[in-house]
Amino acid sequence: MNFSYSKKDGHTKKCLVRAFKVNTSSTDILFDQIANSKKFVIDQIIKISDEKHLKLKKFSTKNNYHYMHFSLYNPKEQVSITPNIKNKSDLLDVENLDNLHAFLLIKGNEIASLMQISTNWCENKLAAIFKQFEIIITPTAILKKDVIQRIKDDKLRALHLDISVDETDFIKAPGRIESIFTKEPQTKTKGISGHLTIDAKGNAELAQSIETNPAKWVSDLSSEFYIETKKGEKITSDDLKLTKNYYTVPYGSKSINAKYAEEILDDFAVKEL
């Protein structure tokens, strides 16, 4: 086994696998959309722009899931270096410099995603990749059922979040959080910012919403919020999302071996999806 669940035996590269669902408001099945498409051709290069090229490096199907490995790269990049010789250029021309390795496992309408080099805004990257193949998806995080159940069982004590509301936010109709305020700031005021604690007492509708359907709050709020249960447990939005850490052997300074990535995703699919 070329990975472990903790840092040991040369497995020093931490990898975060995230789980998403798609097509929640349609009858489409992503697995079938991919299988029926003729656009997923291994080694074919899609030119997004002069600086961004997308390549499907591997595509295989087994056990009712697709495994896919994409790379996003710049065909000609100038990298800053410290030259050994004085007066030599400190810019090095590099061909096909990878900016993203996206290792994906698709099972039905679920995606297990392991991204390297660039790891933030995973949902946006997934949507952007499949858009290049004329498949439109809106990935949303799969939530941990046991954590959801704890919220339902233990009930809400308070919702905590860091909030910043500018006056321009109130030009349109207030959203879920903004509507909590009974008096909206006037235009040209500084707005509201700081840490907001919303106690469940006196906010029965809010408490019922979170206890009944915590999922919608994960998508509506940023990672800067947490739910406090009546048992005193602090549950952040990241705690709610189905993710798992793995460790494997580094491959270069920023990525991992594609074979090891597939092994990790296989393990995640069996145990988590």
LOMARTI-211240 format. One record per residue (C-alpha): z, x, y. Coordinates in Angstrom, 3 decimals, padded with zeros to 6 digits, always signed. Layout:
# LOMARTI-211240
- Z / X / Y
...
# end
This chain:
# LOMARTI-211240
- +000.000 / +000.000 / +000.000
- -001.132 / +001.500 / +003.303
- +001.351 / -000.348 / +005.488
- +005.023 / -001.232 / +005.655
- +007.249 / -003.686 / +007.490
- +009.233 / -000.930 / +009.188
- +008.518 / +002.541 / +010.533
- +008.705 / +004.945 / +007.552
- +006.753 / +007.354 / +005.328
- +004.123 / +008.217 / +007.916
- +003.660 / +004.581 / +008.913
- +004.359 / +005.127 / +012.586
- +001.694 / +002.967 / +014.247
- +003.077 / -000.453 / +015.158
- +000.667 / -003.368 / +014.784
- +001.302 / -006.921 / +015.915
- -000.478 / -009.709 / +014.056
- -000.740 / -012.989 / +015.957
- -001.665 / -016.402 / +014.542
- -003.771 / -018.979 / +016.379
- -005.273 / -022.371 / +015.684
- -008.521 / -023.760 / +017.102
- -010.551 / -026.988 / +017.163
- -007.420 / -029.119 / +017.431
- -009.293 / -031.851 / +019.299
- -012.483 / -031.888 / +017.223
- -013.657 / -032.185 / +013.620
- -015.177 / -028.689 / +013.646
- -013.892 / -026.119 / +011.163
- -014.204 / -022.547 / +012.406
- -014.606 / -021.139 / +008.889
- -017.629 / -023.408 / +008.357
- -019.026 / -022.749 / +011.833
- -019.086 / -019.036 / +011.031
- -020.467 / -019.551 / +007.521
- -023.292 / -021.772 / +008.792
- -024.248 / -019.472 / +011.660
- -027.028 / -016.934 / +011.337
- -025.854 / -014.989 / +014.385
- -023.135 / -012.937 / +012.674
- -025.184 / -009.898 / +011.676
- -023.378 / -006.675 / +010.778
- -024.166 / -003.765 / +013.126
- -026.147 / -005.942 / +015.528
- -025.277 / -005.098 / +019.142
- -024.765 / -007.780 / +021.772
- -025.160 / -006.533 / +025.335
- -022.646 / -008.448 / +027.454
- -023.237 / -006.169 / +030.449
- -024.266 / -002.583 / +031.102
- -020.663 / -001.507 / +030.535
- -019.750 / -003.892 / +027.709
- -021.431 / -004.016 / +024.330
- -020.087 / -006.001 / +021.371
- -020.675 / -005.039 / +017.750
- -019.720 / -006.755 / +014.487
- -018.807 / -003.775 / +012.322
- -017.734 / -005.652 / +009.188
- -017.995 / -009.201 / +007.873
- -016.935 / -010.314 / +004.406
- -015.884 / -013.568 / +002.769
- -013.412 / -014.002 / -000.087
- -010.619 / -016.344 / -001.175
- -011.750 / -019.003 / +001.320
- -011.450 / -016.767 / +004.361
- -013.659 / -014.559 / +006.484
- -012.667 / -011.035 / +007.454
- -014.307 / -009.694 / +010.616
- -014.072 / -006.449 / +012.554
- -015.478 / -006.352 / +016.079
- -015.622 / -003.486 / +018.533
- -016.143 / -003.775 / +022.264
- -017.388 / -000.546 / +023.817
- -018.983 / +001.125 / +026.804
- -022.232 / +002.859 / +025.809
- -021.785 / +005.519 / +028.493
- -018.337 / +006.214 / +029.901
- -017.072 / +009.023 / +032.099
- -013.614 / +010.149 / +031.031
- -011.339 / +012.261 / +033.227
- -010.289 / +015.570 / +031.629
- -008.556 / +018.810 / +032.574
- -011.196 / +021.536 / +032.019
- -010.299 / +024.960 / +030.624
- -012.649 / +026.714 / +033.037
- -012.121 / +026.628 / +036.802
- -014.718 / +024.753 / +038.849
- -016.023 / +022.977 / +035.754
- -016.481 / +019.211 / +036.073
- -013.363 / +017.207 / +035.292
- -015.454 / +014.259 / +034.099
- -016.708 / +014.154 / +030.535
- -019.573 / +011.891 / +029.492
- -018.597 / +009.943 / +026.365
- -021.010 / +007.752 / +024.440
- -019.892 / +004.455 / +022.900
- -016.275 / +004.606 / +024.016
- -014.364 / +001.812 / +022.297
- -012.261 / -000.452 / +024.531
- -011.235 / -002.955 / +021.870
- -010.932 / -003.169 / +018.101
- -010.503 / -006.791 / +017.008
- -009.648 / -007.303 / +013.340
- -009.721 / -011.003 / +012.444
- -009.081 / -013.162 / +009.418
- -010.289 / -016.753 / +009.634
- -008.912 / -019.393 / +007.291
- -010.035 / -022.944 / +008.071
- -009.180 / -023.394 / +011.731
- -006.570 / -020.638 / +011.739
- -007.069 / -017.083 / +012.971
- -004.900 / -014.086 / +012.133
- -005.628 / -011.511 / +014.822
- -004.798 / -007.807 / +014.943
- -006.050 / -006.103 / +018.084
- -005.981 / -002.422 / +018.930
- -006.660 / -000.300 / +022.047
- -006.434 / -003.404 / +024.258
- -003.821 / -005.854 / +023.001
- -003.051 / -008.257 / +025.856
- -004.560 / -011.704 / +026.536
- -005.486 / -012.104 / +022.889
- -006.473 / -015.780 / +023.252
- -008.983 / -014.943 / +025.979
- -010.499 / -012.118 / +023.951
- -010.957 / -014.353 / +020.897
- -012.647 / -017.065 / +022.955
- -014.894 / -014.499 / +024.662
- -015.954 / -012.909 / +021.370
- -016.956 / -016.159 / +019.674
- -018.695 / -017.381 / +022.816
- -021.180 / -014.540 / +022.317
- -022.102 / -016.208 / +019.017
- -022.343 / -019.671 / +020.624
- -019.070 / -020.909 / +019.125
- -016.712 / -022.321 / +021.737
- -013.019 / -022.232 / +020.832
- -009.725 / -022.540 / +022.683
- -007.132 / -020.617 / +020.653
- -003.518 / -021.756 / +020.871
- -000.560 / -020.055 / +019.256
- +000.657 / -021.294 / +015.883
- +004.398 / -021.882 / +016.126
- +007.138 / -020.964 / +013.679
- +008.216 / -024.114 / +011.876
- +011.783 / -022.923 / +011.295
- +012.321 / -022.181 / +015.007
- +010.846 / -025.540 / +015.989
- +013.195 / -027.239 / +013.551
- +016.215 / -025.403 / +014.998
- +015.383 / -026.741 / +018.458
- +015.101 / -030.256 / +017.083
- +018.348 / -029.945 / +015.118
- +020.479 / -028.092 / +017.689
- +019.166 / -029.947 / +020.768
- +018.506 / -028.627 / +024.256
- +021.238 / -027.394 / +026.568
- +018.989 / -025.971 / +029.287
- +015.535 / -024.661 / +030.092
- +015.415 / -021.309 / +031.929
- +012.373 / -019.884 / +033.690
- +011.304 / -017.554 / +036.460
- +009.219 / -019.560 / +038.869
- +007.085 / -018.852 / +041.906
- +005.508 / -021.841 / +043.660
- +003.399 / -021.151 / +046.746
- +002.599 / -023.799 / +049.318
- -001.002 / -023.861 / +048.080
- +000.196 / -025.106 / +044.709
- +001.154 / -028.381 / +046.318
- -002.275 / -029.182 / +047.687
- -003.115 / -030.605 / +044.263
- -000.990 / -032.994 / +042.229
- +002.132 / -031.238 / +040.926
- +002.116 / -030.231 / +037.288
- +004.802 / -030.362 / +034.618
- +007.234 / -027.967 / +036.314
- +006.351 / -028.705 / +039.941
- +006.979 / -032.428 / +039.386
- +010.626 / -031.667 / +038.622
- +011.263 / -031.103 / +042.335
- +012.170 / -034.313 / +044.120
- +011.014 / -032.952 / +047.483
- +007.878 / -030.858 / +047.685
- +007.659 / -027.976 / +050.187
- +005.582 / -028.677 / +053.262
- +002.286 / -026.843 / +053.659
- +002.676 / -023.449 / +055.398
- +006.206 / -022.969 / +054.040
- +007.103 / -019.994 / +051.884
- +007.375 / -022.028 / +048.712
- +009.939 / -021.539 / +045.974
- +010.666 / -018.478 / +043.840
- +013.484 / -017.211 / +041.664
- +015.222 / -018.108 / +038.412
- +015.357 / -021.809 / +037.650
- +017.821 / -023.385 / +035.208
- +017.199 / -026.984 / +034.275
- +020.206 / -028.520 / +032.540
- +019.547 / -031.115 / +029.872
- +022.297 / -033.257 / +031.390
- +020.664 / -035.579 / +033.864
- +017.199 / -034.655 / +032.578
- +017.008 / -036.808 / +029.471
- +013.221 / -037.142 / +029.613
- +012.769 / -033.362 / +029.801
- +015.225 / -032.769 / +026.947
- +013.531 / -035.344 / +024.756
- +010.104 / -033.821 / +025.453
- +011.226 / -030.308 / +024.473
- +013.209 / -031.448 / +021.434
- +010.396 / -033.693 / +020.195
- +007.412 / -031.454 / +020.897
- +008.295 / -027.850 / +021.829
- +004.696 / -026.773 / +021.150
- +003.261 / -028.068 / +024.413
- +005.851 / -026.135 / +026.416
- +004.691 / -022.830 / +024.947
- +001.179 / -023.346 / +026.301
- +002.335 / -024.803 / +029.619
- +004.828 / -022.058 / +030.458
- +004.588 / -018.282 / +030.590
- +006.540 / -015.803 / +028.486
- +009.138 / -015.696 / +031.257
- +010.966 / -018.747 / +029.983
- +013.476 / -019.479 / +027.292
- +015.140 / -022.477 / +025.751
- +018.920 / -022.530 / +025.400
- +020.182 / -024.760 / +022.606
- +023.515 / -026.545 / +022.511
- +024.653 / -023.899 / +020.013
- +024.040 / -021.224 / +022.648
- +020.936 / -019.729 / +021.000
- +018.333 / -018.258 / +023.343
- +014.765 / -018.951 / +022.179
- +011.904 / -017.420 / +024.166
- +008.289 / -018.556 / +024.056
- +007.482 / -015.391 / +022.078
- +010.189 / -016.312 / +019.547
- +008.364 / -019.573 / +018.954
- +004.975 / -018.015 / +018.223
- +003.973 / -017.026 / +014.699
- +003.664 / -013.233 / +014.825
- +004.627 / -010.345 / +012.562
- +005.021 / -006.598 / +013.081
- +003.516 / -004.111 / +010.651
- +003.422 / -000.314 / +010.580
- +000.612 / +001.868 / +009.300
- -000.962 / +005.307 / +009.717
- -002.448 / +005.993 / +013.182
- -006.227 / +006.410 / +013.366
- -006.847 / +008.487 / +016.447
- -004.488 / +007.883 / +019.345
- -005.045 / +004.165 / +019.927
- -006.242 / +002.426 / +016.769
- -005.841 / +002.097 / +012.998
- -008.081 / +002.465 / +009.964
- -010.231 / -000.651 / +009.464
- -009.400 / -000.716 / +005.749
- -005.677 / -000.745 / +006.508
- -006.153 / -003.510 / +009.069
- -007.777 / -005.679 / +006.411
- -004.864 / -005.042 / +004.030
- -002.388 / -006.053 / +006.739
- -004.267 / -009.263 / +007.523
- -004.498 / -010.105 / +003.811
- -000.731 / -009.778 / +003.526
- -000.150 / -011.876 / +006.648
- -002.482 / -014.645 / +005.416
- -000.747 / -014.892 / +002.047
- +002.782 / -014.904 / +003.441
- +002.428 / -016.654 / +006.802
- -000.678 / -018.870 / +007.034
# end
